[in-house]
Amino acid sequence: MTTLGSSRARLGAGSLAAAAVLFLLYPLVRPYSDETTLAGASAMASSAWMAAHLFAAVGFVLLTLGVLALHLVLDRRPTLPAVVLTWIGVGLTLPYYGAEVFGLNVIAGRALQDQDASLLVLADEFRYGPAAVTMFGTGLVLLGVGVVLAAVAVWRSGVLARWSGVPLAAGFVLFLPQFFTPPAFRMAHGALIAIGGLWAAVELWRARRA
């Protein structure tokens, strides 16, 4: 592999490894409670809430760099659709996370200050507003399709281990459904993405040395 190719692989490996850790921390650090109560307000107003969602936001950004590096390392085999869909998906997803990090934190803080749990209805009005939920859902679907296409390209490439893209693809296919599951499943989902991201990172690192 050329020096340039080695640098691309190193970038991809580092980005995917860091994203894997952040997506694992996201559900582990995030506090869970009944978000219609003052206990829920306390969770959403906490530094742990902000940190967890920022971990996810940065993880999404690093994922796009990993997919781009994969595209370059595989000598631009048919991975361009994966890059495009992943980047668009992340672009549509991140605004929702921004509101989760900052908007819900402010709403919850005010609910605690006033000791008025009824203010938390504003959180649901944001989360389930037609524009917000459509944009978020579309983003996660496109992201899932993009990572699946990247996994297919890895499988067919003969450059990286065939199965190395599968766990990561499974994790992002399940990203939207996991929001409707108990905390234990969400943590397991974070572990799945972490395993997939680290495996893909190891394969890219090995490609760097080939």
C-alpha positions as CSV (number, residue, x, y, z in Angstrom):
1,M,0.0,0.0,0.0
2,T,1.3,3.5,-0.8
3,T,2.0,6.1,1.9
4,L,-1.2,7.9,1.0
5,G,-3.2,4.7,1.1
6,S,-1.6,3.9,4.5
7,S,-2.6,7.3,5.8
8,R,-6.2,6.8,4.6
9,A,-6.4,3.4,6.4
10,R,-4.9,4.9,9.6
11,L,-7.5,7.7,9.5
12,G,-10.4,5.3,8.9
13,A,-9.2,2.9,11.7
14,G,-8.8,5.7,14.2
15,S,-12.1,7.3,13.3
16,L,-14.0,4.0,13.5
17,A,-12.3,2.9,16.8
18,A,-13.2,6.3,18.4
19,A,-16.8,6.1,17.1
20,A,-17.1,2.6,18.5
21,V,-16.1,3.7,22.0
22,L,-18.5,6.7,21.8
23,F,-21.5,4.7,20.7
24,L,-20.8,2.3,23.6
25,L,-20.6,5.1,26.1
26,Y,-23.8,6.8,24.7
27,P,-26.3,4.3,26.2
28,L,-24.1,3.5,29.2
29,V,-23.8,7.1,30.4
30,R,-27.3,8.2,29.5
31,P,-29.6,8.3,32.5
32,Y,-32.9,6.5,32.3
33,S,-36.1,7.4,34.1
34,D,-39.8,8.2,33.5
35,E,-39.4,11.3,31.4
36,T,-42.9,12.6,32.3
37,T,-41.9,13.1,36.0
38,L,-39.5,15.4,37.9
39,A,-37.2,12.4,38.1
40,G,-37.1,12.4,34.4
41,A,-36.5,16.2,34.4
42,S,-33.6,15.6,36.7
43,A,-32.1,13.1,34.3
44,M,-32.5,15.3,31.2
45,A,-31.1,18.3,33.1
46,S,-28.0,16.4,34.2
47,S,-24.5,16.6,32.8
48,A,-24.7,12.9,32.1
49,W,-27.6,13.5,29.7
50,M,-25.6,16.1,27.8
51,A,-22.4,14.1,27.7
52,A,-24.2,10.9,26.5
53,H,-25.9,12.7,23.6
54,L,-22.7,14.6,22.7
55,F,-20.9,11.2,22.6
56,A,-23.4,10.0,20.0
57,A,-23.2,13.2,17.9
58,V,-19.4,13.0,17.7
59,G,-19.7,9.3,17.0
60,F,-21.9,10.0,14.0
61,V,-19.3,12.5,12.6
62,L,-16.4,10.0,13.1
63,L,-18.5,7.3,11.4
64,T,-18.7,9.4,8.2
65,L,-14.9,9.8,8.2
66,G,-14.5,6.0,8.7
67,V,-16.8,5.3,5.7
68,L,-14.9,7.8,3.6
69,A,-11.6,6.2,4.5
70,L,-13.1,2.8,3.6
71,H,-14.2,4.1,0.2
72,L,-10.6,5.4,-0.5
73,V,-8.8,2.3,0.8
74,L,-11.0,0.0,-1.3
75,D,-9.7,2.0,-4.4
76,R,-13.2,3.5,-4.9
77,R,-14.9,0.2,-5.6
78,P,-18.7,0.7,-5.6
79,T,-18.7,2.4,-2.2
80,L,-19.6,5.9,-3.3
81,P,-23.4,5.3,-2.6
82,A,-22.4,4.2,0.9
83,V,-20.5,7.4,1.5
84,V,-23.2,9.6,0.1
85,L,-26.1,8.0,2.0
86,T,-24.1,7.8,5.2
87,W,-23.2,11.5,5.1
88,I,-26.8,12.6,4.2
89,G,-28.2,10.3,6.9
90,V,-25.9,11.8,9.5
91,G,-26.6,15.3,8.3
92,L,-30.4,14.7,8.8
93,T,-29.9,13.0,12.2
94,L,-27.6,15.5,14.0
95,P,-30.1,18.4,14.3
96,Y,-32.4,16.1,16.4
97,Y,-29.5,15.2,18.6
98,G,-28.6,18.9,19.0
99,A,-32.1,19.5,20.3
100,E,-31.9,16.5,22.6
101,V,-28.6,17.8,24.0
102,F,-29.4,21.4,24.5
103,G,-33.2,22.0,24.1
104,L,-34.4,19.2,26.3
105,N,-31.8,20.1,28.9
106,V,-33.1,23.6,29.1
107,I,-36.7,22.5,29.3
108,A,-35.9,20.0,32.0
109,G,-33.9,22.5,34.0
110,R,-36.9,24.9,34.0
111,A,-39.2,22.1,35.0
112,L,-37.0,21.5,38.0
113,Q,-36.7,25.1,38.8
114,D,-40.5,25.5,38.8
115,Q,-41.1,22.0,40.2
116,D,-43.6,21.6,37.4
117,A,-43.5,18.3,35.5
118,S,-46.1,19.5,33.1
119,L,-43.5,21.5,31.3
120,L,-42.0,18.2,30.1
121,V,-44.8,18.0,27.6
122,L,-42.7,20.4,25.5
123,A,-40.1,17.6,25.1
124,D,-42.6,15.4,23.5
125,E,-43.9,18.2,21.3
126,F,-40.4,18.6,20.0
127,R,-39.6,14.9,19.7
128,Y,-42.8,13.9,17.9
129,G,-43.3,17.1,15.8
130,P,-43.9,16.0,12.2
131,A,-40.9,17.8,10.7
132,A,-38.5,16.7,13.5
133,V,-39.5,13.1,13.6
134,T,-39.6,12.8,9.8
135,M,-36.2,14.3,9.4
136,F,-34.8,12.1,12.2
137,G,-36.3,8.9,11.0
138,T,-35.3,9.5,7.4
139,G,-31.8,10.3,8.5
140,L,-31.4,7.0,10.4
141,V,-32.9,5.0,7.6
142,L,-30.5,6.5,5.1
143,L,-27.6,6.0,7.5
144,G,-28.6,2.3,8.0
145,V,-28.7,1.8,4.2
146,G,-25.4,3.5,3.8
147,V,-23.6,1.3,6.3
148,V,-25.2,-1.8,4.8
149,L,-23.9,-0.8,1.4
150,A,-20.4,-0.3,2.9
151,A,-20.6,-3.8,4.5
152,V,-21.6,-5.2,1.1
153,A,-18.6,-3.5,-0.5
154,V,-16.3,-4.9,2.2
155,W,-17.7,-8.4,1.6
156,R,-17.0,-8.2,-2.1
157,S,-13.7,-6.4,-1.9
158,G,-11.3,-9.3,-1.1
159,V,-9.3,-6.7,0.7
160,L,-10.8,-6.8,4.2
161,A,-12.3,-9.8,6.0
162,R,-15.7,-10.6,4.6
163,W,-17.7,-10.5,7.8
164,S,-15.9,-7.4,9.2
165,G,-18.6,-5.0,8.1
166,V,-21.6,-7.0,9.2
167,P,-21.9,-6.2,12.9
168,L,-21.6,-2.5,12.3
169,A,-24.2,-2.7,9.6
170,A,-26.5,-4.6,11.9
171,G,-26.0,-2.0,14.6
172,F,-27.1,0.8,12.4
173,V,-30.0,-1.1,10.9
174,L,-31.2,-1.5,14.5
175,F,-30.5,2.1,15.5
176,L,-34.1,3.4,15.1
177,P,-35.9,0.3,16.5
178,Q,-33.7,0.3,19.6
179,F,-35.2,3.6,20.8
180,F,-38.4,1.7,21.6
181,T,-36.6,-1.0,23.8
182,P,-35.7,-1.2,27.5
183,P,-32.3,0.3,28.7
184,A,-30.7,-3.2,28.8
185,F,-31.3,-3.7,25.1
186,R,-30.1,-0.2,24.3
187,M,-26.8,-0.9,26.1
188,A,-26.5,-4.2,24.2
189,H,-27.1,-2.3,21.0
190,G,-24.3,0.1,21.9
191,A,-22.0,-2.9,22.5
192,L,-22.9,-4.3,19.1
193,I,-21.9,-1.1,17.4
194,A,-18.7,-1.0,19.4
195,I,-17.8,-4.5,18.4
196,G,-18.6,-3.7,14.7
197,G,-16.7,-0.5,14.8
198,L,-13.6,-2.0,16.4
199,W,-13.5,-4.9,14.1
200,A,-13.8,-2.7,11.0
201,A,-11.0,-0.5,12.6
202,V,-8.7,-3.5,13.0
203,E,-9.3,-4.6,9.4
204,L,-8.5,-1.1,8.1
205,W,-5.3,-1.0,10.3
206,R,-4.2,-4.3,8.9
207,A,-4.9,-3.1,5.3
208,R,-2.6,-0.2,6.1
209,R,0.2,-2.6,6.7
210,A,-0.5,-4.8,3.7
